[in-house]
């Protein structure tokens, strides 16, 4: 039974890891950043370590995603919130 549980655990972990890797995009400009967010991806993007920049990205991404949603008359197809910083990866692209 213990071996079966361990096998299930590894399968679940591998599946989640693969899904996260497939939904993580490296971006280095605003258009690619917004396109990746609209596709509901996580983004690895350069950051200057200045808190005001994080606030600006959050506000700008919200404004632009709401504008894009209005332009396409979409309800759930577009990102409707704002981007937020999750973490700084150890391995930088």
Beta strands, then each sheet from edge to edge (+ up, - down):
strand 1: 24-27
strand 2: 42-45
sheet 1: 1+ 2+
end
